Amino acid sequence: MHTTSIMCRRKRKGVSTVLGTLIFIGILFTSVVPMFLVMNQADTIYEQKKLERERLDEERAREDVNVFVYPTGEIAPGNLTLTVENRCELTVKIVRIWINDTIHDQESIIKSMSPLELGSFDVSPPAGKNSTYDFRVTTDRGNVFEAGSGPIVYDGWDWEVDTKMINVLISSSGVVFKIYVTGPNDYDEYAQVWKIGGTAFKTFDITDNGNGVYHVTVKRGSNIIHEEDVTMEWPDGPSVLWVYA
Amino acid sequence: MGEAGPKIRRGRGVSPVIATIILSAAVITIGAAIWNYAQGATTVIANDYVNGTLSLLNEVIERFTIEHVCNNSDRSLLYVWIYNYGEVDIVIDLYANATEEYGSTLETAISSGDLVKITVSYTENPLESGDEVAIKAHSRRQNNAYYKYYVP
């Protein structure tokens, strides 16, 4: 009789322990585990978005656009045409064009390594007065690119630029390069350049020499690595010509 | 003495059941309270953590730039265009300091993808040609964009 009583007591004591354990497990699975899952999900979203933003930042840094401005022509003497040349691996979206302090909204997409002509833009320069027009384009990635030829000037009667030039950009392997440029009116120039930071760059000023076809030869040692004819047609074309070797 | 034993035994037979019921009830009551408190506490902790993480995320991913700056003809007003090219809306405080001339415009909201023109007034002490203006756009999430402008 005495033994039975002790056994009964032991069984009843176990009920509370079992209940306590069940409550503890319940708390663990309905409160603590979901909390950690939610926190983990938040961390995952944070890392994912951060990574996406870093990718976009890298794309922004890689954007490379050349901008050229020139008069539209005799049909619209007060108009200017813009050529935007995408020089990077990415598609570039132009969202705005700035002409001095005026905004022209755009929705133009330029494929990788392609040019796109925009405009023409009526700037209506006042006759008989000097006026300067500074062109810049903004991309949706937040970059702003200025016209490579600098501001375009209306001297009261005609359009002018400060300089006409041929830019040679060399990214081929090697360190020292020789560049030869020949053109009309016995134009003959030579330059030796060193590649620093992945590219070598040289500008040839042809402002005083005039329009025509210029022959550009790039040599590494005695080997010709690039030859190209470029035509300066200002004011019927850009005042800056680019040669990529 | 001989009668006292059965009385005690009967008492023991009833009180363990009641004690177990009372103990179980107490365990369930206290357990439920703890469960309820734990759920509330973990919900609050999780919400705080998620809000903190999302707030930090917005701080990390917001992007804006000072796209263009110009001034009016008498140089009493400075116009600053800010482009929000990020994915989140921003609030900007703009400070434009020239030599001995300080201007600011506070709390300009800019939606994602928008370009907003902010005007800074120098009406009491206009800028002069050749002045160098250091412009700082400060977002409420503690990010900055800078621009140096030379008054024409």
Interface residues (C-beta under 8 A of the other chain):
Chain A: M1 S5 C8 R9 R12 K13 V15 S16 L19 G20 I23 G26 I27 T30 S31 V32 P34 M35 V38 M39 A42 D43 I45 Y46 K49 K50 E52 R53 D57 R96 W98 N100 D101 I103 R136 T138 D140 R141 G142 V144
Chain B: R9 R12 G13 P16 V17 A19 T20 L23 S24 V27 I28 G31 A32 I34 W35 A38 Q39 A41 T42 T43 I45 A46 Y49 V50 T53 L54 L56 L57 V60 I61 R63 F64 T65 E67 H68 C70 Y79 Y83 Y85 G86 E87 G113 L115
